Amino acid sequence: MGSYLNPDNIKFQRSLNSEIYVDKSDLIAILNKKIHSDECYICISRPRRFGKSLTANMLSAYYAKGIDSSDLFKNLKISSDSSYQQHLNKHNVIFINMQNFLSNSNFDVKKMLIDLDKAVINEIQCLYPDIDLEQYTKLNLALTYVYDQVKEDFIFIIDEWDCILREKKEDTTSFETYLDYLRTLFKDQPYVALAYMTGILPIKKYGTHSALNMFKEYSMIYPLDYASYIGFTENEIQPLCDKYSVDFEQLQQWYDGYIYDNSEHIYNPNSVVNALQSKCFLSYWTKTEIYEALQFYIDINMDGLKEAIIKLIAGNEVLVDTTAFHNDMSTFKDKDDILTLLVHLGYLAVSRQIQEEEGEFTYVKIPNKEIRYEFFKCLRKSNSYVAEANAITESKKLLSDILNGDQDSVARTLDVYHQNNSSILKYNDENSLACIISISMIHARNYYNEIRELPAGKGFADIAYLPKVGTDKPALIVELKYDKSAESAIKQIKDKKYAEFFKDYCGDVLLVGINYDKTSKKHQCIIEKISM
């Protein structure tokens, strides 16, 4: 056993010894099918604290020769797969954490690669003492020579593969040097049985150096068959909530939201574990080093970005072109590049994707309450979102005014918010007004579930606020009008029988009609109460 060649399994054993361990070992069955095939190059990217290193340690413990991991895996999902015994501790594994090598080289990429080659070659020499590797200083050449002599190949596990792109954001020379190194190490090499890379970012696009095209990529935008391995699934969460006596619905609101087509709901693993152990629903993202990234990126002065951020905070989804993103943290041509990066960092999630003749359309959203909290915190610290931060601060009073039936005060609050944001939010339809209402009613989400376009009666109510379990507050139906009247909004609620949605609800329902007059730039509000 070595530090990099066939390391021991102690790190994975510690994961198994942890109070909470969720078995994702069936991923191994998928990877076993890729060994010794043209599909043996896999790159899976996901955010910080989503279990990347744990997965890498698991793979190393399973594949590496020179150790016996049968006791670790005998009760896990992979043990029932037909390929289990075939590959258990049967391969030479080279396991490299790129972040460690970069840090130890004082962030000098050329030195890092020299140190890496030297360290791994030394361990290969110990494994094959009869093969003279003294003349080789390049890892790819040493591995080629070993393969020629003994016809043994290797499984590569690369953790934090993208650290150079994250730590040296503007250093394009280092990017090129590093990508050249990886391409030479992996491309068309017979000694590669399987190459598994993981990091936050997908593989860097950099001119001709985007040609690490041997790798099949799976990301937060395109997880494909690996979606359920990105985080915890709902089926994995529910028994843990029962075991730890934690309210599942609250945990869902806080940490769910990474959902993909035809897959289960995906939860942030680190946050779920912290919430289960502490029984506190909090945002745990501030303990990761990428928290500062959110503040930095949403403050970038780029056309359309602020409007998109406001829409996202208001609960809307936003259309993003993710195809042109260069897969780094510094090359931004437009707002779509920044929003795409925030998806990879875990601050936004893909809500839906549409394939049409004109192209592919990806819609993104803020996934859950935890991330929305982080956006709020950034807004409060930002000089670019003063009006939005003030609106959020004042949202407690706005909800109180609605519940108290203070129609004039509600209208005045919306007037002020409109005036402060007239250059950002285009008041040209009811959708813009709905965005205003959603942001202004942020405080209501502590007590209500907000539903846009609620199917009710003979149509769709613009916004409904459903009281959460245990909340002693009336339900709300909000109908919005643009350049008409608040009376017509109330009339529509009644004529289309939107309140029928609450027929099984025992309590009061407030009907809230709001109109915006484009000439006077004033809002009108009417509030009526009915009992169900």
N, C-alpha and C positions, 0 to 999 in steps of 0.2 A: 504493500500500500504506500502511496505517496501523497503529497499535498495536492497535486494536480492530476497525476495519473493513478487511476483506480483508488480514489480517496476512501476513507472509511465511511460508515453509515451513521455516525453518531449524531449528525445534525438532523437527519430524518427521524432517528430514534427519539430525539428530544421533542420533535413535533408530535409524535405519537404519544409521548408522555404528557403532553399538554392537557389541561383541563378540558378544552374543547378542541376536538379534531374532527374535521369533516372529510370523509373518505372520497378522494378523487382519483383513486388508483386505476379506475377503468380507462383513464386516458392512456395508460401504458398499452392497453390492447390495441388502440388505434395506431400508436406509434410502432408497435411491433410489426404491423402490416407494411410499414414504410421501409423497414430495414432491408438493405441490399436491393433497393429499387430506384428507379429514376425519381421517385417522390420522397427521397430520404432527407431532403433539405426543408426544414420547418422553422418558420420564425413566427412566434406568437407574442404580440405586444398587448399590454394592459397597464392600467395606472399603478402608481405606487401604492403599496399595502393591499394589493389584490392577490397575493399569494404566489408571485412569480418565483421567488427564491425557494419557497417551500416545495413547489413543483419540481424545480431543478434538483433539489436535494433528494427528492423521492426517486427521480429518474436515475440519478447516480447510484443511489443505494440499491436499486433493482438491477441495473445492468452490470455494475462494476465487478470484474474478476478479483480474486484474492480475498474476498469477504463472503460471509454466509448471512444473507438477509432473509432466509426463509421464515424465521420466527417473526420478523417484522411484517411480512406480507401474508402470512398464512390465513389471517382472518379478514383480509381486505378484499375488495371486489375483484381485483385482478386475479386472485387465486383460483377463481372459478372459470377463468378463460382458458381456452384450449392452447393458447400460446404461452401460458404462464411459465411452465417448467423449461420450455425451449430456450428462453432468453434470460432466466433468472441467474444473475451473476455469471454470465457466459461471455461477456464482452470486455475488451479493454476500453476504458472510459477516460477521456481527457476532459476535465471539468475546470473551466476558467471563469472566475469572477473578474470581469474587465475593470470594474470600479476599483478593486483592490490594487491591481497592477498600475492603473493610472495614478492613484493616490501615492503609491510607493515610489513612483518615478517623478514626483513633484510636477505632475501634469504635463510632462514632456512626452508627447506621443511616440516619437522615434525611440527614445530611451525605453519607454514602456514596452514596445514591441521587441526590442533587443533583449530586455530582461525576461519577457515572457518566453521567447524562443529558448534562451539559455536554461531557464528553470525547467521547462518541460523536457527538453532534450536530455538534461542530466538525469531525470527520472526514467526516461525511456532507456538510457544507457544502463541504468541499474536493473531494469527489467530484462534487458537482453545483453548480458555482460559479454557474450561471445561475438557480438556485432560491434565493430569499431566505428563509433560515431564522432570521433575526435575532430575529423576534418569538416564537420557540418555545423554551421552557425545559424542556418535557416531551418525552421521547424518543418516546413513543407518538404525540403530536400531530405532531412533526416527521416521523416515518415515514409517518403518514397523509397528510400534505401532499405528501411526495415521491411516494408511490404515486399520489395523485390526478393529479399533474403528468406523470409519466413511465411509470406502470403497471409499475414494477419492484419486485419483492418481495425478501425477504431470508431467508437461513438463519441461525438463531440457534444458537450453541453456548455453553452456560453450564456452566463448570467450577466445582466447589465450590459448587454452588447452595445447599447447606444449611449453609454456614459460620455464618450468623446463629444457627441453631438450636443449633449446637455451641458457639459462642463466647459466646453470651448466653443461657444455658440458662433463666434465670428471667424474662427480659424479654419478657413476653407482648405488651406494646405494640409492641415492635420486630418481633415475629413478625407481628402483624396488619398493621403498616405495610408490611412486606416482601411478604407474601402479596398484599396489595391491589395493590402495585406490579406484581408478576408477572402477576396476573390482568388488570390493565388493559393491560399491555404485549402480552399474547398472546391473550387470549380473543376469538374472533370477529374477528380483525384480518386484513384481506385482504393485508396486506404480509408475512404470515408464510408462507413456502414450506415451511419445516421448522424445528422447535424441538427441539433435543436438549439435555437437561439431565442432568448427572451429579453424584453426590455419594455420601456414605455412607448417608444416611437417605432413606427414601421421603418423598413429599410430606406435609407437616405437616397433621394433622387438628386443626382449631381452630374448633369451632362452624361457623358459616356459611363460615368461611375455609378449610374443607376443600375448597371448591368450585373448586380448580384441576382441575376434572373433565375439562378438555379433554385432559389428559395421560394417556397409557397408561403405567402403571408396571410396571417389571420390577426385581425386587429379589432379595436372597439367599434369600427365601422363595418367591417366584414369578418365576423368571427366564424361564420359558416358552421361546420361540424363541431367546432370547439367552443360554441357559445356557453354551454353549461359548465365549462371548466374555467370561465373568466372569474366567476365569483360563486357565492352560495345560491342554490336554487330554493324555490319556495318549499319543495318537498323536503329539503334538508333543514330548512329553518323551522318549520312548524313543530317537529318533535323537540327541538332545542328550546323553543318557547314554553312548551309544556313542562319540560324538565326543570327549567329555571324560573318557572312561574312569571314569565314576562308576557305582557299583552301583545299578541301577534299583530293586531291591527295598527297599534302605535309603531311597532318596529317596522312594519311595512311602509307606513307613511314616511318614516325617517330615512330608511336605507334601501328601499326598493327602487326600481325605475330604470334599470339597465335591461331593457326588454328587446328581443330580436324576433324576427319573423319565425313562426313555428317553433319557438323555444319557450322554456319556462322563464318566469321572472328571475332576474339576476340581482343579487344584493351585494353590497360592499362588505367583504369578509371581515376586514379589520374592525370596522365600525360595529358590525353585528356582534363580534366576540366581546368587544369592550362593553357594549350595551347589555349583553347577557350577563356578564360577570359583575358589572357595577349596578345593574338594574336602573341605569340612568340613560335617558335618551338625550344625547348631546351630539354636537359635531366634534368628531375626532380628527378632522382633517388638519386642524391647526398644528397638530403634532408632526405633520409631514413637511419635508422641505419644499414641496411644490405649492404650499399655500401662497407664498409670496408671488408665485407666477400668476395667479388669478388677478391679484391687484394690478400687477404690471400690465397684463395683456388687455384687460378691459379699459385701462386708462389710455391706451394708444389712440392717438388722434387719427382715425381712419374713417373715411366717408361711409356712413351707414352703420358703423359699429354700435354707436350709442343707441340708436333707434332699435337695433336688433336686441341689445342687452335689455332695454326697457321692456320690449315685447316678451322676452324670455322670462323676466322676473314677474311679469303680469300673468304668467301661466300659459302663454301662447307657444306654439312651435314656430320655428323659423326655417325657411328654405335655405340650404347651404350647398354650394358646389364644393364637394370634397375632393374632386379628381385632380385639381391642380396643385394641391398642397405638396411642398417639397420635403416633408418629413423631417424638418428640423425646427429649431426654436428661434429662428432669427430671420428667415426669408419669407416676408409677408408682402404680397402684392395687393391684397384687398382684405376686407372684413371676413370673407369666407375662409381664408387661410388661418386667421386667428380663431375663428369659431371651430374649425376642424381640429386645430391643436387642442382646444379646450375639451373636445370629445376624447382625444387620446389621453389627456390628463385626467379624465373622469369627471370634469366639472359640467359637461353636457353629455347627453345620451341621444342616440339615434331613436327617434320615435317611429319613423316609417320611411320606407324607400319605395319609389315608384319608377318602374322601367317603362319608358315610352319611346316612340320613334325619334323624338327630338333629343333624347338622352336620358340620363339617370337623374332623379330628383331625390335628394336626401333631406329629410326634415329632422331638426334637432330640438331638444327641450332641456330644461333643468330637471334632473331625474327625481329629486325627492326633497324632503324638508331639510335634511342635513346640508345639502349643497345650496339650497336657497338661502339658508342661514349664512353661508359663507359669502354669497353674493351681497346680502344685506350688509354684512360687516364691511366688505370692501367699499360699498357705496358710501357708508358713513365716514370712511377715511379718505374718500376721493374728492378732489376739488372739481372734478368733471361732472359729478352727479349730485350736486348740492340740492337741487329742487326735488329730485327723486328721494333722497335721504330724508328731506323734510316731510315729504308726503307720507313716507313710511312711518315716521315719528308721529305724525298727526292722525294716522289711521285709527288709533284707539278712540280718538274723539269723534271721528266720522262714524264709526260703528255705533258709538253711544248715541249720537244724534239720530241715526236711523231708528234705533230701537226705541228712542223716546219720541219719535214722530216729529222731530224738529226739521221740517221741510226746508225752511229758509236757510238754516245753518248748513245743511247738506249741500244746497245749491251754491252757497258762497264758497264753501271749501273746494268744490269742483271748479268754480270760476278761477280761484287762485291757482290751482294746479294747472289748469289749462293755460293761463297767462304765463306761468313760469316755464311751460314746456311747448309753447306754440311753435318754436323753431325746430323742435325735434319730432313731435308727434303731429302728423298731418291730419287735421280734422276734416276728413272728407267723406266719412261714412260711420255707420254704427260700430264697426269693428274697432276703429280708433277710440271711440268713446268707451267701448268695452275694455280696452287696454287700460284706459285711465281708471275706470272703476276697479279693475282687478288690483292695480297697484295701490290705489287709495284704500282698498279694503284688505290689505295684507294682514292687519291685526285680526281680522275675522277668521283667518285660517286656524287660529288657536282654538276656535269653538265650532267651526263649520268645515264641511267639505264643499269646496266650490266646484260647480259643474257648469261648463259652458254649453250652450245649445242643448238644454235638457229636453228630451222628448216628453211632452206632456199634453194631455187633452187633444186638441186638434192641430197641434203644431209643435214648435220648439221655443221654449222660454230662453231668452238671451243668457241670463245667468241665474242659477239657483244656489242658495246656500242652505245645505242640509245640516242640522245640528248633529254634532258628534254624540255618541252614547255618553250619557251622564251630564250633558249640557242642558242647562235650564234656560234656554233662549228660544225665541220664536223662529220658525223657518222663514226664509226670505225668497221672494221671486222678484227679480229685477228685469224690467223691460226697458229697452233703450230706443230713443228716437232721435233722428238728426233733422233739424229744421222743420219739425212738426209741432207736437205739443206733448206735455206730460200726461194730459188727460187722454190723449189717444193711446198712449202706452198702457195706462190703467185699463182702458176699454178693451184693448187687445188681450190683456191677461184674462179678463172676464169672458169676452166673447169666445175665445179659444179654449176656455176652461183649463188653463194651465194648473190651477190649484188642485185639479183632480189627482194630480200626482201624489198629493198629500192626503188622500182620502183615508188612509189607514194611520195617519199621524194624529195623535191626540194633543192638540195644543193650538196656539195662535200661529197664523201665517201673515206676514207683512207683505203687501203688494207695493212695490216701489217702482214708480214710473219716472223716468228721467229723460229730458229733452235738452239738446244743445241747439241754440239759435245762432246761425253763422253770421247774421247781421249785427246783433247786439253782443255776440261773443259771451252770452250768458247761458247758464243752465237753469232749468226749472225742475223742481222735484215735487211729486205728490206721493204720499204714503197713506195707505189704507190698511186696516187690520180686519182679518176675518178669522173665525174660529172653525176648526174642523171637528 
